[in-house]
Amino acid sequence: MLFYNLLLDIVKYTVAGIGVVWIAFYLIKPYIDRSEKLQLIDLKKTITAQTLPLRLQAYERLILFIERINPPNLLLRVNASGYSAQDLHNLVVSEIRNEYQHNVTQQIYVTDAAWTIVRRVKDDTIALVNNAVKGLPAEASALDLSKTILAHLATLEDNPYDIAAAVVKKELEVLF
């Protein structure tokens, strides 16, 4: 009987203790959840404060990339007046690819839409240069290729480089 009473007391105290712990947990749980949410918000603010300058710099670099591969700017920068059309073609395509590779890591900090625009502008510019050189005779000069590229751009209703820069800027506005 003594053993039975001792066992019954242990069970009563155990059940009562579990009940107290359970009630205390559910009374304190909202405060713990709230504290956790506040810490998460603070962490997000800290991360945003650290990554915002990097994201802004990435958008700046994408705009710079678009401007640098814009054919009037690119052709002026490479200034290959003594070259053949094929030499200029190789130089321009190489320059575009180098610029792209230099900025490829910026895709981490920008939206997929912004990066898609940049990649498309790069591909379209290479295609423009490739198509322009195909339409020229083998003995054509760099000046002939430059004129052909710029003439094609002049026939376009809207400048694709301006449109791409505007889209990237629009994507940047989402940050603010």
matplotlib code that plots the C-alpha trace (Angstrom):
import matplotlib.pyplot as plt

x = [0.0, 2.9, 4.4, 1.1, 0.6, 4.2, 3.6, 0.3, 2.0, 4.8, 2.2, 0.1, 3.2, 4.4, 1.1, 0.7, 4.3, 3.7, 0.5, 2.2, 5.0, 2.5, 0.4, 3.5, 4.8, 1.6, 1.4, 5.0, 5.0, 3.5, 6.2, 8.9, 7.4, 7.2, 10.8, 11.8, 10.0, 11.6, 15.0, 14.2, 13.2, 16.3, 18.4, 16.6, 17.2, 20.9, 21.2, 19.4, 21.6, 24.7, 23.5, 21.8, 25.0, 26.1, 22.8, 23.0, 26.6, 25.4, 22.7, 25.2, 27.6, 24.8, 23.9, 27.6, 27.8, 24.9, 26.5, 29.9, 28.5, 26.3, 27.9, 28.5, 30.3, 32.0, 33.3, 34.6, 36.4, 38.1, 39.0, 40.4, 40.5, 43.4, 41.9, 40.0, 36.3, 37.0, 39.7, 37.3, 34.6, 36.9, 37.9, 34.3, 33.0, 36.0, 35.4, 31.7, 32.4, 35.1, 32.8, 30.1, 32.5, 33.7, 30.1, 28.7, 28.8, 26.4, 23.5, 23.7, 22.5, 19.9, 16.6, 16.3, 14.4, 17.3, 19.9, 17.8, 17.7, 21.5, 22.2, 19.8, 21.4, 24.8, 23.5, 21.7, 24.8, 27.0, 24.3, 24.2, 28.0, 28.0, 25.3, 26.9, 30.3, 28.5, 27.0, 30.4, 32.9, 36.1, 38.3, 36.0, 37.6, 36.8, 35.2, 32.8, 31.8, 31.3, 29.1, 27.1, 26.5, 25.6, 23.3, 21.4, 21.0, 19.7, 17.0, 15.6, 12.6, 13.6, 17.2, 17.4, 20.2, 18.1, 15.2, 17.4, 18.8, 15.3, 14.2, 17.2, 16.4, 12.8, 13.9, 16.1, 13.1, 11.7, 14.4, 13.0]
y = [0.0, 2.4, 1.6, 2.2, 5.6, 6.6, 5.6, 7.5, 10.6, 10.5, 10.2, 13.1, 15.4, 14.5, 15.2, 18.4, 19.5, 18.7, 20.7, 23.7, 23.6, 23.2, 26.2, 28.3, 27.4, 28.5, 31.7, 32.6, 31.4, 34.6, 36.7, 34.3, 34.4, 38.2, 38.5, 36.1, 38.2, 41.4, 39.8, 38.6, 42.1, 43.6, 41.0, 41.8, 45.6, 44.9, 42.7, 45.3, 48.1, 46.1, 44.9, 48.1, 49.8, 46.7, 46.5, 50.2, 49.7, 46.6, 48.7, 51.4, 48.9, 47.5, 51.0, 51.6, 48.2, 49.1, 52.5, 50.9, 48.4, 50.9, 50.9, 54.6, 54.6, 51.3, 52.2, 55.5, 53.9, 51.1, 53.6, 51.1, 53.2, 51.3, 47.9, 45.8, 45.1, 41.6, 42.9, 45.5, 42.8, 40.6, 43.5, 44.7, 41.2, 40.6, 43.9, 43.2, 39.7, 41.1, 43.8, 41.2, 38.9, 41.8, 42.4, 38.9, 38.8, 41.7, 39.4, 38.4, 41.8, 42.6, 41.2, 38.5, 40.8, 43.4, 40.8, 39.3, 42.7, 43.1, 39.7, 40.3, 43.7, 42.0, 39.2, 41.6, 43.8, 40.8, 39.7, 43.3, 43.3, 39.8, 40.6, 43.8, 42.1, 39.4, 42.0, 43.5, 42.4, 40.7, 43.7, 46.2, 48.5, 49.1, 52.4, 50.5, 48.2, 51.2, 52.9, 49.8, 49.3, 52.9, 53.0, 50.0, 51.6, 54.8, 52.8, 51.6, 53.4, 53.3, 53.0, 49.6, 50.8, 53.7, 51.2, 48.8, 51.5, 52.7, 49.2, 48.7, 52.1, 51.0, 47.8, 50.0, 52.0, 48.9, 49.2, 52.5]
z = [0.0, 0.8, -2.6, -4.3, -2.6, -3.4, -7.0, -7.1, -5.6, -8.3, -11.1, -9.6, -9.3, -12.7, -14.4, -12.4, -13.4, -17.0, -16.9, -15.3, -17.9, -20.8, -19.5, -19.0, -22.5, -24.1, -22.1, -22.9, -26.6, -28.0, -26.4, -27.7, -31.3, -31.2, -30.0, -32.8, -35.4, -34.2, -34.4, -37.9, -39.0, -37.5, -39.4, -42.7, -42.1, -41.5, -44.6, -46.7, -45.4, -46.4, -49.8, -51.0, -51.9, -53.8, -55.6, -56.6, -57.8, -59.9, -61.6, -62.3, -63.8, -66.0, -67.3, -68.0, -69.8, -72.0, -72.8, -73.5, -76.0, -77.7, -81.2, -81.6, -78.2, -78.9, -82.3, -81.1, -78.2, -80.3, -83.1, -85.5, -88.6, -90.2, -89.8, -92.2, -91.6, -90.4, -87.9, -86.6, -86.3, -84.3, -82.1, -81.4, -80.7, -78.3, -76.6, -76.1, -74.7, -72.4, -71.1, -70.5, -68.6, -66.6, -65.4, -65.3, -61.5, -61.2, -61.9, -58.3, -57.2, -59.9, -60.9, -63.4, -65.7, -65.6, -66.3, -69.1, -70.8, -70.5, -71.9, -74.8, -75.6, -75.6, -77.9, -80.2, -80.5, -81.4, -84.0, -85.4, -85.9, -87.3, -89.8, -90.8, -91.6, -93.6, -95.9, -96.8, -99.3, -98.0, -98.8, -96.9, -94.4, -90.8, -91.8, -94.1, -91.3, -88.9, -91.5, -92.0, -88.3, -87.7, -90.8, -89.4, -86.1, -87.8, -89.5, -86.2, -84.9, -81.3, -80.0, -78.3, -76.0, -74.7, -74.2, -72.3, -70.1, -69.3, -68.4, -66.1, -64.5, -64.0, -62.3, -60.0, -59.0, -57.3, -54.7, -53.6]

ax = plt.figure().add_subplot(projection="3d")
ax.plot(x, y, z, "-o")
ax.set_aspect("equal")
plt.show()
